[in-house]
Amino acid sequence: MSPSKTNDPLKNLDLPPGWNYEQTVLQVEAIVAQIESGELELADVFEQFSQAVTHLNQCEMFLREHQQAVDLLIETLTDEDF
C-alpha cells in the first residue's frame, strides 16, 4: 500500500459550518489568480498557497463523501427499478 493511502490528510478534516463547495472553488480560483498576477510578496504567496491547499482538501473530502453516498444508492438499485 502506498504511503499516501495510509497517511490520508483528509481522514480527520472537518468542513466548517456553512461550508459551500462552489464558494470554496471560487476562493481557490481567486487565490490562483492572485498568485499568477505576480503582485504578492513571497510570504503572501506561501500563505495563499497554503490556504488554497486547505480549500482543495475540503473539496476533495466533500466529493469523496458524496461519491460514497451515490455508490451506496446505486448498489440498492435493481434492474426492476429501471
C-alpha contacts under 8 A as a table, 3 or more apart, distances in Angstrom:
res1	aa1	res2	aa2	distance
1	M	5	K	6.70
1	M	6	T	7.37
2	S	5	K	5.51
2	S	6	T	6.87
3	P	6	T	5.20
3	P	7	N	5.96
4	S	7	N	5.27
4	S	8	D	5.93
5	K	8	D	5.67
8	D	11	K	5.55
9	P	12	N	7.05
9	P	13	L	7.34
9	P	57	N	7.98
10	L	13	L	5.08
10	L	57	N	6.46
10	L	58	Q	7.61
10	L	60	E	7.98
10	L	61	M	6.15
13	L	58	Q	7.24
13	L	61	M	7.71
14	D	58	Q	7.80
15	L	19	W	6.23
15	L	58	Q	6.53
16	P	19	W	5.43
19	W	24	T	7.72
20	N	23	Q	5.40
20	N	24	T	6.13
21	Y	24	T	5.14
21	Y	25	V	6.25
21	Y	59	C	6.23
21	Y	62	F	7.65
22	E	25	V	5.17
22	E	26	L	6.33
23	Q	26	L	5.05
23	Q	27	Q	6.25
24	T	27	Q	4.97
24	T	28	V	6.30
24	T	55	H	6.24
24	T	59	C	7.44
25	V	28	V	5.10
25	V	29	E	6.23
25	V	55	H	7.63
25	V	56	L	7.74
25	V	59	C	7.70
26	L	29	E	5.04
26	L	30	A	6.18
27	Q	30	A	5.06
27	Q	31	I	6.21
27	Q	52	A	7.77
27	Q	55	H	7.98
28	V	31	I	5.05
28	V	32	V	6.19
28	V	52	A	5.32
28	V	55	H	6.76
28	V	56	L	7.44
29	E	32	V	5.11
29	E	33	A	6.22
30	A	33	A	5.08
30	A	34	Q	6.25
31	I	34	Q	5.06
31	I	35	I	6.20
31	I	48	Q	6.26
31	I	49	F	7.45
31	I	52	A	6.67
32	V	35	I	5.11
32	V	36	E	6.00
32	V	52	A	7.96
33	A	36	E	5.06
33	A	37	S	6.05
34	Q	37	S	5.18
34	Q	38	G	7.17
34	Q	39	E	7.24
34	Q	40	L	7.08
35	I	38	G	5.83
35	I	39	E	7.38
35	I	40	L	6.58
35	I	45	V	6.07
35	I	48	Q	7.69
37	S	40	L	7.61
40	L	44	D	5.89
40	L	45	V	6.04
41	E	44	D	5.20
41	E	45	V	6.31
42	L	45	V	4.98
42	L	46	F	6.49
43	A	46	F	5.28
43	A	47	E	6.32
44	D	47	E	4.94
44	D	48	Q	5.96
45	V	48	Q	5.17
45	V	49	F	5.92
46	F	49	F	5.03
46	F	50	S	6.10
47	E	50	S	5.19
47	E	51	Q	6.33
48	Q	51	Q	5.02
48	Q	52	A	6.15
49	F	52	A	5.04
49	F	53	V	6.25
50	S	53	V	5.16
50	S	54	T	6.36
51	Q	54	T	5.11
51	Q	55	H	6.27
52	A	55	H	5.03
52	A	56	L	6.09
53	V	56	L	5.03
53	V	57	N	6.11
54	T	57	N	5.16
54	T	58	Q	6.31
55	H	58	Q	5.08
55	H	59	C	6.29
56	L	59	C	4.99
56	L	60	E	6.14
57	N	60	E	5.07
57	N	61	M	6.18
58	Q	61	M	5.16
58	Q	62	F	6.18
59	C	62	F	5.09
59	C	63	L	6.18
60	E	63	L	5.15
60	E	64	R	6.07
61	M	64	R	5.07
61	M	65	E	6.16
62	F	65	E	5.30
62	F	66	H	6.28
63	L	66	H	5.17
63	L	67	Q	5.95
64	R	67	Q	5.06
64	R	68	Q	6.21
65	E	68	Q	5.22
65	E	69	A	6.42
66	H	69	A	4.97
66	H	70	V	6.19
67	Q	70	V	5.05
67	Q	71	D	6.06
68	Q	71	D	5.02
68	Q	72	L	6.23
69	A	72	L	5.16
69	A	73	L	6.32
70	V	73	L	5.07
70	V	74	I	6.14
71	D	74	I	5.10
71	D	75	E	6.26
72	L	75	E	5.13
72	L	76	T	6.64
73	L	76	T	5.28
73	L	77	L	6.85
74	I	77	L	5.33
75	E	78	T	7.97
77	L	81	D	6.22
78	T	81	D	5.45
78	T	82	F	7.58
79	D	82	F	5.73
